Amino acid sequence: MNKPSDLAFDGTLELYFYEQLEAANERGAHRLSPDVEAYVVHMLAAHARRTNLAGRTSPALATEYMVARDHGAPALRRVGDRALYIAGVVPRSLDRGPVGVAYISGIGEAAYREIHARKSRLEVFARLADSFREIAELLRRVLGSERDDLLVLYERWRETADASTARHLIRAGVLLDPRTADILH
């Protein structure tokens, strides 16, 4: 988790997010291609400036996706970006709702993939779709929303069977066996 001193920076939001992603790359986290990194940096800055874009007062993401399919790439991009922001930056906002990070990630992947299908020269959207879950995991780690509470992570893994959560638990020494009872070893 970021300490208050880690949050001080002298520059733009874009510079702050770029520095956070670069620091993660230096620690050996998932390496983003330059075009994906630039896209994610600008998306994060835009959402930080307009926090209402992903709030609870926004329409349901699935409904927004269905409407966006009829309105083209800009609308699909808003859906994909909103899904990535929710899955990567504020995944805890889903804890009390009927859907989880995997569901939101699926919508985001589909939105980005559809943009690429319609405008195939925009390869960045194919890469965003292909590595959506890894990017969201990286954002959770970089921006401090991935808690080190192993029980919370274990419960999430039991609910979603998410591979990135499983890797985090295994690195922490938790033995995982989906066939056994819910016992931490």
N, C-alpha and C positions, 0 to 999 in steps of 0.2 A: 504494500500500500504506500502511496506517496506521502511523504512527510510534508508539513507546511513549507519548509525551505525548498523542497523539490518543485513546488508549484510556482515559485517566483521566477519570472522571466522578463526579459527586456525586449519586447518586440510585439509582433502580431500573433493572433491566435494560430494562424497558419504555421508560423515559426515554432510556436510552442508544441503543436501536435507533431510537426516534422521532427523536432528534437526528441520527443517521447518515442516515436517510432524508430528513429535511428538508435537511441539508447537500447531499445529492445533488440534490434538487430545485432548490436554489439554483444549483448548477453546471449546470443545464439537462438533467439526466438525465430519464428517463421519469417523468412525473408520475403518481403514484397517486391515485385518488379517495380521499376521506377514509375511507370505509368499508373499502376494500381496505387502505389504509395501517394503519388500526387493527387489522384482522385480522392482517396480516403482522407487525406489531410484537408482538402478543400471542403469535402462533405462534412467533416467534423466541425470545422470552423463555421460553416453555414448553420449547422444545427445549434452550435453554442450561441450564436447570435440571435437565433429565432427558436427558443426552446419550445414554443407552442407547436412546432412541426410534428413532434412525436408524442404529444401529451395525451392524456386520457380523454380530452374533449374532442380529439380527432376522430374521424370515422373509423370503423373497424377496418383493419388492414386488408382482410380478405375481400370485403366489399369494395374498398378502394382499388384493389388489384383488378377485380372484375370490371369495374368502370374504366380503369386505365387501359385495359386491353382494347377498348373501342376508341380511345383518344390518342394513342400513339406513344412514341418514345419519351417525350418529356413527362407525361403522366406516369409511365412505367418507371422512369428514372426516380421520380419522387417516391414511389412505392418501394423500390429497391433500396434507396437511401434511407428511408424511414425504417425499414426492416433491419438494415445493417446497424443503424444507430441504436435501435431498441435492443437487438441481440448482443451488440458489443459494448454499449455504454450503459444502458439502463435495464439489464435483464431482470433485475429484482422487481421492476414494475409489473412483471408478469406473474409474480408469486401468488397473488390473490385472485387471478383471473382464470378462465377456463382453458387458456392456451399457454403453451410453453415456448421456450427458445427454439426448439426444433421446428415447431409449426411456423413461427415467424421467419426462421431461416429458410424454410421451404418456399415461402412466398417471395422472399427477397431473391433467392436463387432463380425462381421462375421469372420474376420481373426482369432481372438483368439478362437472363438467357433469351427472353423474348425480344428485348432490344437488339441483342446481337443477331438474332434470326431475321429481324426486319432491316437492320442496318449492319450487314456483316463486316463492313470496313472498320467498325468500331470494336476492335479486338479487346479493348479494356473491359468491355461488358462480359465477354466470354470468360475472361480471367476472373472477374469479380464473381460470376456465377460459379465457376469451377472451384474457387477457394473461399467461398462465402463463410463457411463455418470456421475455417482456420483464421480468417481475418477477424471475425467476431471474437474468437478466443483470444487472439492477440490484443484486440482492443480492451477486452475485459482485464487482461493482465496489465497492460500498459497504463490504463486509466484507473486502475485500482478498484474496479467493481467485482473482480474475482476474489472472493473472500477465501481466506486460508482455513476456514472452519470446515474440518474434514467431514463432520457429520452432515452438514448442509450439502457439501459436495457429493457425499455418498448417497444421500437421499435423492439428489438430482440425477445421479447416475442410475439409480434403481428405477426412476421414473422414465428417463429418456434413453438410457443405454448409449449416451453420447460418448464417442471415442476419445475426444479431447479431455473430458472430465475423467474418464477411466485412466488415461495416461497420467494426469495430475495426481490422482489417488495412488496409483502404483508407484510413482516417484516418491510419494510421501510414506510408502511402506504399507499401504492398505492392500490386503489380499482380496481379489474380486473373483467371485464365482457366481454367475447368475442362476445356477441351479440349486444353490444352497439357501438356507434361511438368511434373513437379514442380520448377520452377525459380523461385527468388525473384529478382525484378528489383530 
